[in-house]
Every structure is written in structure tokens, then in C-alpha cells.
């Protein structure tokens, strides 16, 4: 059952990765990073930088959904193969999500969000059905 734990690790890293991408856009747009008011600077970002900031926020939200459903499935004794499959699907969707968001591919972003959320809901359903 190592894949779900790797998925959790990747999920934890995604907000930081998207924040790093947002930092590149901050430097590009403003010439520097405002360490005193970084959130205000995020709000002033435009285009891909603004979308990177939004992708970071959504990554935190998705991590809560996945970690909750993962631990519910784990605690309920859902078979490892089923948890692993959902975890792999979630990771693929969540890695694609910021790529689609930052590149302004809205339909891809919506599809990645839906697939990731479906994987979380499937884990919860499996936990309930045990």
C-alpha cells in the first residue's frame, strides 16, 4: 500500500510547487517578491501568475479532500488495490490540474478537477460500503 502514501506526499508538495511557479511570475511581473505582503502581491498578479496563485489555493483544498478520504478508506479497511487505484488517478488529475490552469486550458482544468474529486468520492464510498 505504498502508492497511496506516495500520492499523499505528492499532494502535500503540489501547493509548494505551484507557489514556486507563482514566484516566477511575481518576479517577471513586479521585478521582485514582496515578502512583507505576499498575499497582496498575489492579488495584483495578472494572467498566468494569477492562475498559478489560484491553482495553489485549489491544491490546498484538494489535499484536504484527498487526505480525508484516503484516511477514511484506510481506517475502514478498504483493500489496498482499490485505494491505490484511486490514489493514482487522483495524483494524475492533480498534477494535470495546475498545468491546465496556468496554461488557461479551462476544459482540461475542469476535467482534472472532476476526476480528482471523483477519486476522493470513490474512496469515501468504498469506506462506507465496507
N, C-alpha and C positions, 0 to 999 in steps of 0.2 A: 504494500500500500504506500509505496514511496511517491508515486506520481501526484496524488492529491496534496501531499506536503510540499512538493516542488511547485505545484500550482499556487499554493498559498504563499510561498516565498516569492514567486514571480509577481503575484498580485500585490504583495507588500512593496515590491520595488517599483511597480509601474507609476505610482504617483510621483516618486522621486525622479524617475526617468523623464516623465512629461514636464516636471518642474525644470529640469535641466534644459530641456528643449525650449521651454518658455524663457529661460535665462538668455539663450542665444538671441531670441527675438527682442528681448529687452535691450541688450547691448546694441543690436542692429538699429532699433528704432530710437533709443534715447542716448546711446553712446556710453551708458553706464548703468549699473544696477543701484537702485535706491534701497540700501539696507535699512534705512530708518523707517521707510514707509513702503515696503514691497507690495502690499496688497493694493494700495492706492495706485502704484505704478502699474500693477496688473490691470486695474480698471481702465487705465489710459491706453493700453495696448490696442492695436488695430490689426485686422486681417488674421493671418496665420498665428501671430503671437497671442491674440485674444482667444483664438480657438485652442491653442495649446494650454492656456490657463484654464479654460473651461474643461478640457479633456483631463487635466489634473484633478479638478474638483470632482468630476464624474468618476475618476479612478478610485478616489477615496470611498465614494458612495457604493460603487460596485464591490469593493473589497469587503465592506460590511455585509452586503447581501451574500457574497460567496462564503466568507468565513463563518457566518451564522448557519447557512445551510450545510456547509461541509461538516461542522462540528455536530449539528443535529443528526446528520446521516451517520457519522462516526459513533456517536453516543447510542444511536438506535441499533447499531449492528448491521447496517446495510453492507452487503457483500462488497469487498474491495474492488472487484472488477467493475461494478456499477458506479461506485464512487469515482474510480479512476477515469472512466469514460466521460462522465460529466465534468470532471476537473480538467481534462484535456480539452474538451470542447470549450469550456469557459476560458481557458488560457488563450486559445487561438482567437476567440472572439475578442477578448480584452486586449490582446496585442494589436489586432487589426483596428480596434476602435479609435485609438488616438491617431493612427496613421490616416484613417479615413477622415477624422475630424479636422486635423491640421491641414490636410490637402483639400479640404472643402468638398469632399465626396459625401454629400448628405445621405443618400440612399444606402451607401455602404455603412456609414456610421449607424444609421437606424437599424439596419440588419444585424450588425455586430452587437449592438446593444440588446436587441431582441433575442438573439441566440445565446448571449451570455446570461441574460435573465432567465431564459427557458432552462438553461443548465442548472441554475440555482433552484428554480421551482421544481425541477425534476428531482434534485437531491432532497428537497423538503418532502415531496410526495413519497419518495421511497422510504424516508424516515417514518412517515405517518403510517404507511402500509405494512410496516414490519410488525 
